Amino acid sequence: MREPKFASKYPHYYRSVHGLTHVDVYRVLQLFEVTDPNIAHAVKKLLAPGNRGAKDRSKDIREAIVTLERWEEMQEEMQEEAAIHRPKPFAEPTPIGERHPDLGPPEPELPLGRHRG
């Protein structure tokens, strides 16, 4: 069998299925290394919209869209989470004998012989 016309120009869209007589949705996902569950769910619905018996075509397509919108939300959540935990850039060192401004004002000193607690 000869190679498809555009396989060398767009190799990321082609996978060999040599030795296979049939492929199902899960084999396609595996061949294209789809590991994200949201994307896998949407692809499954889009490969056979309305053909799975339970739902009509528009319902399957709408559910795929909703799944991909959730994927986008999750990407934003991960970026926000990463920003929260991103290390702060190094600041200028606090000169010896001065209190760092992030520490707030110092606690008042107690008279001799008095304890906190």
C-alpha positions in Angstrom: 0.0 0.0 0.0 1.4 3.4 -0.9 1.7 6.3 1.6 -1.1 8.9 1.5 -0.3 12.0 -0.5 -0.1 14.4 2.5 1.5 12.0 5.0 5.0 13.3 4.5 3.8 17.0 4.7 1.5 16.4 7.7 2.9 13.4 9.5 1.3 14.3 12.8 -2.1 13.5 11.3 -1.1 10.0 10.2 -0.6 6.7 12.1 0.3 3.3 10.7 -2.4 0.7 11.3 -0.3 -2.1 9.6 -1.5 -5.4 10.9 -4.8 -4.2 12.2 -8.1 -5.1 10.4 -10.3 -2.8 12.6 -9.7 0.2 14.8 -12.1 1.5 17.4 -12.2 4.9 19.2 -9.9 3.6 21.9 -7.3 2.4 19.4 -7.4 5.8 17.7 -6.9 7.6 21.0 -4.0 5.3 21.7 -2.4 5.7 18.3 -2.6 9.5 18.6 -1.4 9.4 22.2 -4.4 11.2 23.6 -4.0 10.8 27.4 -6.1 13.7 28.7 -9.5 12.3 29.8 -11.5 15.4 28.8 -10.1 15.4 25.3 -10.5 11.6 25.0 -14.2 12.0 26.0 -14.8 14.8 23.5 -13.0 12.9 20.6 -15.1 9.7 21.4 -18.3 11.7 21.1 -17.2 13.5 17.9 -16.1 10.4 16.1 -19.6 8.9 16.3 -22.1 11.6 17.1 -25.6 10.2 17.3 -24.4 6.7 16.3 -24.1 5.2 19.8 -27.8 4.7 20.3 -28.3 6.7 23.5 -28.2 10.3 22.3 -28.8 12.2 19.1 -26.1 13.9 17.0 -26.6 17.4 18.5 -26.6 16.2 22.0 -23.3 14.3 21.5 -21.8 17.4 19.9 -23.1 19.7 22.6 -21.6 17.3 25.3 -18.2 17.3 23.5 -18.2 21.2 23.5 -19.1 21.3 27.2 -16.3 18.8 27.9 -13.8 20.9 26.0 -15.0 24.1 27.7 -14.3 22.3 31.0 -10.9 21.4 29.7 -10.2 25.1 29.1 -11.4 26.0 32.6 -9.1 23.4 34.1 -6.1 24.8 32.1 -6.9 28.3 33.6 -7.2 26.8 37.1 -3.8 25.1 36.7 -2.3 28.4 35.5 -3.8 30.3 38.5 -2.6 27.6 40.9 0.9 27.7 39.4 0.9 31.5 39.7 0.0 31.3 43.4 2.8 28.9 44.1 5.4 30.5 41.9 8.4 31.5 43.9 8.7 35.3 44.4 11.7 36.9 42.7 14.7 37.6 45.0 14.4 40.9 46.8 17.3 43.1 47.9 18.7 41.8 51.2 17.6 43.6 54.4 20.5 45.5 55.9 21.9 44.2 59.1 20.1 45.7 62.1 16.9 46.5 60.1 13.7 44.6 60.2 12.3 43.2 56.9 9.1 45.0 56.0 7.2 41.7 55.3 7.7 40.8 59.0 5.6 43.8 60.2 6.3 45.9 63.3 8.4 44.4 66.1 6.6 43.2 69.2 6.9 45.6 72.2 9.6 44.6 74.7 8.4 43.4 78.1 10.0 44.8 81.3 12.7 42.6 82.8 11.5 39.5 84.6 8.1 39.4 82.7 7.3 36.4 80.3 5.0 36.0 77.4 2.7 33.2 77.7 
